[in-house]
Amino acid sequence: MTKLVFLLAILTSCETVPSVKRGPTLSSPMTWRGPTLPGFGPEPAGDFYRYAPAIVETQPGLRHVYLCGNVENGVIRDHVVHRVATRSADGTWVLGPEDIVLGPSDEAASATTTASAGCGGFDCYHTCDPELLAGSFQWDGASFEYALFYTGNDFAGSTHNAIGVAFAHSPEGPFVRATTPLVPYGCGDKAPWSDGMMQPSVVSIDGAGRFFLFTRNDCGRAAVPSVREALYVVDLSQATASVSAPTYIGAAGLTGYGGAPDVTLINADWAYDLGRDRWFVVRHQHPLPPPPTTGNPLPYSVQVATLEGAVIRGESPGSWQPLGDIAPADDGGNTWVTHADRNHNAGFVRDPLGHLVEAAGLEVGYTSCDVATALYGRTVHTIAADLRASFR
């Protein structure tokens, strides 16, 4: 799950999908199977957007879907939208109605906040990139069974982001917001602001209050520019939160749209497979399209890749193994072809601890759109894939 809504408000580029020199199809232990949840867009009619799905299967036949979206027609201000999906007797999934489980801490801020004059509170303007985790969490003298992580900011734009957390006793909420960020904006205290800390992805370590927190740390406009995928070890099982210093994860082995090496790992969602001791990531591929007249480009495609657990633990060197791409056209990367100009902001279907739901395969929720309808024309899809039983 990502935080690009404001910058992508208006895409006027006429560039759609380039021709790709297709190489031999990637030999992969993963085979795309087909859609699972029904595709959907915003529930209201009008200028609304929904994207960046985070899907949690809390029990067989029951899933909670969290999205980034706006709630006022034509107003670009991110909230966390929630829907419940239930599986019917014939195996099909049915989506329930929307509700808003978390919004900006200052709902009145849109009247006065600009890209250069912020509101009060780190998450007073946007709340996006949701990710739910089950465990045993302590906050402000109370215990909670669920934590919802998100990107928050205090400007009418996508800059000056920090990682927030809110707590609840059930996946539906109500959620109690922590008023200070778990990972604050860390790119210096002077404008122009960088994007900052964003797009959290969390995986439990102990089934309780300790977990891995992956984020995009983007100080692209800071004195020393950097854009990297960071890993924190966090403990919320005690009265005082503990957050480690970040370590940074390399991109060796990843490939971009068209098959060339991709040196950038960002905009990622993570899941763990305990039986294989493997990490799985779904992330934006590069190169990105040319910048549009207004805003930043959305990627053509996303990629699923895997890494041995020992590498993340620092026990051995290693590189990523690409498994498959979700792309507008066949790029030779074991591709699920969408025929949509842009495919982006993806996340795995996971169990409440951040693991794959089953060892036999995985599911990916992703967002698609065309350049002409890049904001309000977004649709969310879920695609399943099988993993070879002998795959280690």
C-alpha positions in Angstrom: 0.0 0.0 0.0 0.8 4.2 -1.4 0.4 7.9 -0.8 0.3 9.6 -4.2 -3.3 10.9 -4.5 -2.7 14.6 -4.4 0.1 14.6 -6.9 -1.9 12.4 -9.2 -5.0 14.5 -9.1 -4.8 15.5 -12.8 -2.9 13.4 -15.3 -2.9 15.2 -18.7 -0.3 13.1 -20.5 -1.6 11.4 -23.7 1.1 8.7 -23.3 -0.5 5.3 -22.6 1.3 2.0 -22.9 4.6 1.8 -24.8 5.6 -1.2 -26.9 7.7 -3.5 -24.9 10.5 -5.7 -26.3 9.2 -9.0 -25.0 11.9 -11.5 -23.9 11.4 -15.2 -23.0 8.8 -15.7 -20.4 10.1 -15.8 -16.9 10.5 -19.4 -15.6 8.7 -19.1 -12.3 7.4 -21.4 -9.5 4.3 -19.2 -9.5 1.3 -19.6 -11.9 -1.3 -17.0 -12.3 -4.8 -18.5 -11.7 -7.4 -15.8 -12.1 -9.6 -13.2 -10.3 -11.1 -13.8 -6.9 -12.8 -10.9 -5.2 -15.1 -8.9 -7.7 -13.5 -5.8 -9.2 -14.9 -2.6 -7.8 -14.5 1.2 -7.8 -15.9 3.9 -5.5 -19.2 3.1 -4.0 -20.7 6.6 -4.4 -21.4 8.2 -7.7 -19.3 11.2 -8.6 -15.7 12.3 -8.2 -14.5 9.7 -5.7 -11.5 7.5 -5.7 -10.6 4.2 -4.0 -7.2 2.5 -4.2 -4.3 0.8 -2.3 -6.2 -2.3 -1.0 -5.1 -4.0 2.2 -7.1 -7.3 2.5 -7.1 -9.3 5.7 -8.7 -12.8 5.9 -9.7 -13.0 9.6 -11.4 -16.4 9.2 -12.3 -18.7 6.2 -14.9 -16.9 4.2 -14.5 -13.5 5.8 -12.2 -10.7 4.7 -11.8 -7.1 5.7 -10.8 -4.8 2.9 -9.2 -1.4 3.7 -8.7 1.3 1.1 -7.5 4.8 0.6 -10.3 7.1 -0.6 -12.0 10.5 -0.4 -15.4 11.0 1.2 -16.5 14.4 -0.3 -17.3 14.7 -3.9 -14.3 16.1 -5.8 -12.3 16.9 -2.7 -8.9 15.1 -2.6 -8.5 14.3 1.0 -7.6 10.8 2.1 -9.5 8.6 4.5 -9.4 4.9 5.3 -12.4 3.2 3.8 -13.5 -0.3 5.0 -15.6 -3.0 3.4 -16.4 -6.6 4.4 -16.2 -9.4 1.9 -18.0 -12.7 2.6 -17.8 -15.9 0.5 -21.1 -17.4 -0.5 -22.0 -21.1 -0.7 -21.0 -21.3 -4.4 -17.5 -19.9 -3.6 -18.0 -16.4 -4.9 -17.1 -13.4 -2.9 -19.7 -10.6 -2.1 -18.6 -7.1 -1.0 -20.6 -5.3 1.7 -21.2 -1.5 1.9 -18.5 1.0 2.7 -17.8 2.6 6.0 -15.1 5.0 7.1 -12.9 3.6 9.9 -10.3 6.4 10.1 -10.1 10.0 8.8 -7.9 13.0 9.2 -7.6 14.2 12.8 -8.8 17.7 11.8 -11.7 17.3 9.3 -12.1 21.1 9.1 -8.5 21.6 7.9 -9.4 21.4 4.2 -10.8 25.0 4.4 -7.5 26.6 5.4 -4.6 24.1 4.7 -2.4 24.5 1.6 0.7 22.9 0.2 2.8 25.3 2.2 0.7 26.1 5.3 -0.1 23.0 7.4 -2.8 22.2 9.9 -2.2 21.0 13.5 -1.3 17.3 14.1 0.9 15.1 12.0 -2.2 13.4 10.4 -4.6 16.3 10.3 -5.0 16.4 6.4 -4.5 12.9 4.9 -4.8 9.4 6.3 -3.9 6.7 3.7 -2.0 3.4 3.0 -3.9 1.3 5.6 -2.5 -2.0 7.0 -4.1 -4.0 9.8 -2.3 -6.3 12.2 -3.6 -8.5 15.0 -1.7 -8.9 18.3 -1.6 -7.7 21.9 -0.9 -4.0 21.9 -0.6 -1.5 24.8 -1.3 2.1 24.4 -2.1 4.9 26.8 -2.9 2.5 29.6 -5.2 0.2 27.6 -4.9 -3.1 25.8 -6.0 -3.7 22.2 -6.2 -6.7 19.9 -5.8 -4.8 16.6 -3.6 -2.1 15.2 -4.2 -0.1 12.0 -1.1 1.5 10.5 -1.3 4.3 8.0 0.4 7.3 6.4 -0.6 10.6 7.8 0.3 14.2 6.8 -0.5 17.8 7.6 -0.4 19.5 4.2 -2.6 19.7 1.2 -0.3 17.5 -0.7 1.6 14.2 -0.5 4.7 15.6 1.4 5.7 15.7 5.0 4.4 12.2 5.7 4.7 10.1 8.9 3.6 6.7 10.0 0.7 6.6 12.4 -1.2 3.9 14.3 -4.7 3.5 15.7 -6.0 0.7 17.9 -9.2 -1.3 18.2 -10.8 -4.4 19.7 -12.1 -5.6 16.3 -11.2 -5.1 12.6 -14.2 -2.8 12.2 -13.2 -0.4 14.9 -13.8 2.0 16.5 -10.2 2.9 16.3 -8.4 4.9 18.9 -5.7 7.1 17.3 -2.2 7.6 18.8 -1.7 11.3 18.6 2.1 11.1 17.9 3.5 9.2 14.9 5.2 5.9 15.3 7.8 6.9 12.7 7.9 10.7 12.4 8.9 12.6 9.2 12.6 12.4 9.2 13.9 14.5 6.3 14.8 17.7 8.1 12.8 20.6 9.5 12.9 23.0 6.6 10.7 23.3 3.4 10.5 22.3 0.7 9.3 19.1 2.2 10.2 15.6 1.0 7.6 12.9 0.9 9.0 11.5 4.1 7.9 8.2 5.8 5.0 6.4 4.1 3.4 3.2 2.9 3.6 1.0 6.0 3.5 -2.7 5.8 3.6 -4.8 9.0 4.3 -8.5 9.8 4.1 -10.0 13.3 7.2 -11.4 14.9 5.6 -13.1 17.9 1.9 -13.1 17.4 1.6 -10.4 20.2 3.0 -6.9 20.1 6.3 -7.2 18.3 6.4 -6.9 14.6 8.4 -5.9 11.5 7.4 -2.5 10.0 8.4 -1.8 6.4 8.2 1.7 5.1 9.2 3.8 2.1 11.6 6.4 3.5 11.6 9.1 0.9 13.9 12.1 1.5 14.1 13.0 -2.2 14.1 16.7 -1.6 16.3 16.7 1.5 19.8 18.0 1.8 21.1 14.4 1.1 18.4 12.9 -1.1 17.5 9.3 -0.7 14.5 7.0 -1.5 14.7 3.6 0.2 12.7 0.7 1.6 13.3 0.7 5.4 12.7 -2.0 8.0 12.0 -1.2 11.7 11.5 -3.7 14.5 8.7 -2.4 16.7 7.4 -3.5 20.1 4.0 -2.2 21.2 3.5 -4.9 23.9 4.7 -2.7 26.7 3.6 0.6 28.1 6.4 2.4 26.3 6.7 1.8 22.6 10.0 0.6 21.2 11.0 1.4 17.6 14.5 0.3 16.3 16.7 2.3 14.0 16.0 1.5 10.4 17.9 -1.0 8.2 17.6 -0.7 4.5 16.7 -3.4 2.0 18.4 -3.9 -1.3 16.9 -4.4 -4.7 19.4 -6.9 -6.2 17.6 -9.4 -8.5 14.5 -7.3 -9.1 13.5 -6.6 -12.7 11.5 -3.7 -14.2 8.8 -3.5 -16.8 10.3 -5.1 -19.9 12.8 -7.2 -18.0 15.8 -4.9 -17.4 17.3 -4.9 -13.8 15.4 -2.6 -11.5 17.5 -0.9 -8.8 14.6 0.6 -6.8 12.5 -1.2 -4.2 9.7 1.1 -2.9 5.9 1.3 -2.8 5.9 -2.3 -1.5 3.6 -4.6 0.5 5.1 -7.5 2.4 3.9 -11.0 3.5 5.7 -13.9 5.2 5.4 -17.6 4.5 6.4 -19.4 7.7 6.6 -22.9 6.1 9.0 -21.8 3.4 10.7 -19.2 5.5 10.3 -16.8 2.7 9.3 -13.2 2.3 7.1 -12.1 -0.5 6.8 -8.5 -1.8 4.6 -6.8 -4.4 6.0 -3.5 -5.5 6.0 -0.8 -8.2 8.1 -1.6 -11.2 10.3 0.8 -13.0 11.0 2.5 -15.3 8.0 4.8 -14.7 6.1 6.5 -17.5 7.2 10.1 -18.4 6.0 12.7 -16.0 2.6 14.1 -16.9 1.9 17.8 -17.1 0.7 17.8 -13.5 1.9 15.4 -10.8 4.0 12.3 -10.8 3.6 9.2 -13.0 1.9 6.1 -11.9 3.7 2.9 -12.9 2.8 0.7 -15.7 3.0 -2.4 -13.6 3.7 -4.1 -10.3 5.9 -7.2 -9.6 5.6 -10.1 -7.1 9.0 -11.3 -5.9 10.4 -13.4 -3.1 13.5 -13.5 -0.8 14.8 -16.1 1.7 14.1 -15.3 5.3 17.7 -15.6 6.3 18.5 -12.5 4.1 16.1 -10.2 6.1 17.5 -11.6 9.3 21.0 -10.7 8.2 22.2 -14.3 8.4 23.2 -14.6 4.7 23.5 -12.6 1.5 21.0 -13.2 -1.2 19.0 -11.6 -3.9 15.3 -11.3 -5.0 13.7 -13.9 -7.2 11.0 -12.3 -9.4 7.9 -14.5 -9.6 5.5 -12.5 -11.9 4.2 -9.2 -13.1 0.8 -7.5 -13.3 1.1 -5.3 -16.3 -0.8 -3.7 -19.2 0.8 -6.1 -21.8 2.9 -9.2 -21.8 6.5 -8.1 -20.8 8.0 -11.6 -20.6 7.9 -11.5 -16.8 5.3 -14.3 -16.2 2.7 -11.6 -16.8 -0.9 -11.3 -15.8 -2.2 -8.9 -18.5 -4.7 -6.3 -17.4 -5.0 -4.2 -20.6 -5.1 -1.1 -18.3 -2.6 1.7 -18.8 -1.5 1.9 -15.2 -1.4 -0.9 -12.5 -0.3 0.3 -9.1 -0.7 0.4 -5.3 -0.9 -3.3 -4.7 -1.1 -5.4 -1.5 -1.3 -9.1 -0.6 -4.3 -10.9 0.8 -2.9 -11.8 4.2 -3.9 -13.4 7.5 -4.2 -11.1 10.6 -0.5 -11.6 11.4 0.8 -10.6 8.0 1.4 -14.1 6.6 0.2 -15.7 3.4 -3.3 -17.1 3.9 -2.3 -20.5 2.5 0.9 -22.2 1.4 -0.5 -23.4 -1.9 -0.7 -19.9 -3.3 -1.1 -16.2 -2.9 -3.5 -13.4 -3.8 -2.7 -9.8 -4.8 -5.1 -6.8 -4.6 -4.1 -4.1 -7.0 -5.4 -0.8 -8.5 -5.8 -0.2 -12.2 -6.7 2.9 -14.3 -6.2 4.5 -17.7 -4.3 7.8 -18.1 -7.5 9.6 -19.0 -9.2 8.6 -15.8 -6.2 8.1 -13.5 -7.8 9.5 -10.3 -11.6 9.0 -10.3 -11.5 6.0 -12.8 -9.5 3.7 -10.6 -10.7 0.1 -10.1 -9.5 -2.5 -7.5 -9.0 -6.1 -8.5 -7.7 -9.2 -6.8 -5.8 -11.9 -8.6 -4.8 -15.4 -7.3 -1.7 -17.4 -8.1 -0.5 -20.9 -7.3 2.9 -21.7 -5.8 4.7 -24.9 -6.7 4.6 -27.3 -3.7 8.3 -28.0 -3.9 9.2 -24.3 -4.1 11.6 -23.4 -1.3 
